[in-house]
Amino acid sequence: MLYITKRVHFSASHRLFNPTFNDQKNDEIYDKCNNFYGHGHNYILEVTVRGIPNPQTGYVIDLKKLKRILNDTIVDKVDHKHLNFDVDFLKGVITSVENLAVIFWKILKEEIKEAELYKIKLYETENSYVEYFGEPVEVNRF
């Protein structure tokens, strides 16, 4: 079994808050990330798939195709957007990096056919990221 990873970047803003909490509780939990107008990140999304190389091509998956899938289904929809307002598939979601990873997984699982989706690694900052392997997790919605 071989594992292959493609990395893409996007920039986006978001606000972390839960509308069922009062302002004080949102401030206590989310601190600066609860800024009313949002704040931004330069995200890095790494998607790892696994499989056996096709004997005719030598590819587990054509990386150009994987990049196209990532751009068409995720990056083009979130890049330079406000995640809370501009992205249909994130409406009503607490836009934490954890929830983003789960939602991105669900989208990509439907699109990647040639290999098995193995892992998503989503960096929110250079030093903070989430890794998700597809285990059942509920997305926090309001």
C-alpha positions as CSV (number, residue, x, y, z in Angstrom):
1,M,0.0,0.0,0.0
2,L,1.3,3.4,-1.0
3,Y,0.3,6.8,0.5
4,I,0.4,9.9,-1.6
5,T,-0.3,13.5,-0.5
6,K,-1.3,16.6,-2.3
7,R,-1.1,20.0,-0.6
8,V,-3.2,23.1,-1.5
9,H,-3.5,26.5,0.0
10,F,-6.4,28.9,0.6
11,S,-7.0,32.1,2.5
12,A,-10.2,32.7,4.3
13,S,-11.8,34.6,7.2
14,H,-14.2,33.3,9.8
15,R,-15.7,34.0,13.2
16,L,-15.8,31.4,15.9
17,F,-19.0,31.7,17.9
18,N,-22.1,29.8,18.9
19,P,-25.3,31.8,18.6
20,T,-26.9,29.7,21.4
21,F,-24.3,31.3,23.8
22,N,-24.5,34.8,25.1
23,D,-21.8,37.3,24.2
24,Q,-19.8,36.7,27.5
25,K,-19.7,32.9,27.0
26,N,-18.6,33.3,23.3
27,D,-15.9,35.7,24.5
28,E,-14.8,33.3,27.2
29,I,-14.6,30.3,24.9
30,Y,-13.4,31.8,21.6
31,D,-11.6,34.9,22.8
32,K,-10.1,36.9,19.9
33,C,-11.5,34.4,17.4
34,N,-14.9,35.7,18.3
35,N,-14.2,39.1,16.7
36,F,-17.6,40.2,15.3
37,Y,-16.1,40.9,11.9
38,G,-14.0,37.8,11.8
39,H,-10.3,37.1,11.4
40,G,-8.3,35.4,8.7
41,H,-6.0,32.5,8.2
42,N,-3.8,31.2,5.4
43,Y,-4.8,27.6,5.5
44,I,-2.9,24.6,4.1
45,L,-4.9,21.5,3.2
46,E,-3.0,18.2,2.8
47,V,-5.0,15.3,1.5
48,T,-3.5,11.8,1.6
49,V,-4.9,8.9,-0.4
50,R,-3.7,5.4,-0.5
51,G,-3.7,2.5,-2.9
52,I,-1.8,0.2,-5.2
53,P,-0.2,1.9,-8.2
54,N,-2.0,1.1,-11.5
55,P,0.4,-1.2,-13.4
56,Q,-0.2,0.7,-16.7
57,T,0.5,4.2,-15.3
58,G,2.5,3.7,-12.1
59,Y,0.1,6.1,-10.3
60,V,-2.0,5.5,-7.2
61,I,-3.9,8.6,-8.5
62,D,-2.8,11.2,-11.1
63,L,-1.8,14.1,-8.9
64,K,-3.1,16.6,-11.5
65,K,-6.5,15.0,-11.2
66,L,-6.3,15.1,-7.4
67,K,-5.4,18.7,-7.5
68,R,-8.3,19.5,-9.8
69,I,-10.7,17.7,-7.4
70,L,-9.3,19.7,-4.4
71,N,-9.6,23.0,-6.3
72,D,-13.0,22.3,-7.8
73,T,-14.7,21.0,-4.6
74,I,-12.9,22.9,-1.8
75,V,-10.4,25.6,-2.7
76,D,-12.4,27.5,-5.3
77,K,-15.4,27.6,-2.9
78,V,-13.5,28.8,0.2
79,D,-10.5,30.9,-1.0
80,H,-10.8,34.6,-0.1
81,K,-14.2,34.0,1.4
82,H,-15.8,34.6,4.8
83,L,-16.5,31.0,5.8
84,N,-19.5,31.9,7.9
85,F,-21.3,33.9,5.2
86,D,-20.0,33.0,1.8
87,V,-19.8,29.2,1.7
88,D,-23.0,27.4,1.3
89,F,-21.8,24.0,2.7
90,L,-20.7,25.8,5.9
91,K,-23.9,27.6,6.6
92,G,-24.9,27.0,10.3
93,V,-21.6,25.4,11.1
94,I,-19.1,26.5,13.8
95,T,-16.2,27.0,11.5
96,S,-13.5,25.5,13.7
97,V,-10.6,23.8,12.0
98,E,-12.0,20.5,13.4
99,N,-15.4,21.0,11.8
100,L,-13.8,22.1,8.5
101,A,-11.8,18.9,8.3
102,V,-14.8,16.7,8.8
103,I,-16.8,18.6,6.2
104,F,-14.0,18.6,3.7
105,W,-13.6,14.8,4.2
106,K,-17.3,14.2,3.4
107,I,-17.0,16.2,0.2
108,L,-13.8,14.6,-0.9
109,K,-14.9,11.1,0.0
110,E,-17.6,11.4,-2.7
111,E,-15.2,12.8,-5.3
112,I,-12.1,10.7,-5.0
113,K,-12.7,7.4,-6.8
114,E,-9.3,6.1,-8.0
115,A,-7.8,5.8,-4.5
116,E,-8.9,5.5,-0.9
117,L,-9.1,8.8,1.0
118,Y,-6.8,8.1,4.0
119,K,-6.2,11.4,5.8
120,I,-6.9,15.1,5.8
121,K,-4.5,17.5,7.5
122,L,-5.7,21.0,7.7
123,Y,-3.3,23.7,9.0
124,E,-5.0,26.8,10.4
125,T,-1.6,28.3,11.3
126,E,1.9,27.2,10.9
127,N,1.8,25.6,14.4
128,S,-1.8,24.5,14.6
129,Y,-3.5,21.8,12.6
130,V,-6.0,19.0,12.7
131,E,-5.6,15.5,11.3
132,Y,-8.7,13.5,10.4
133,F,-8.9,9.9,9.3
134,G,-12.7,9.7,8.6
135,E,-13.9,8.4,11.9
136,P,-17.6,9.2,12.6
137,V,-17.7,12.7,14.1
138,E,-20.7,15.0,14.4
139,V,-20.1,18.5,13.0
140,N,-21.1,21.3,15.4
141,R,-24.1,23.0,13.8
142,F,-26.5,25.6,15.1
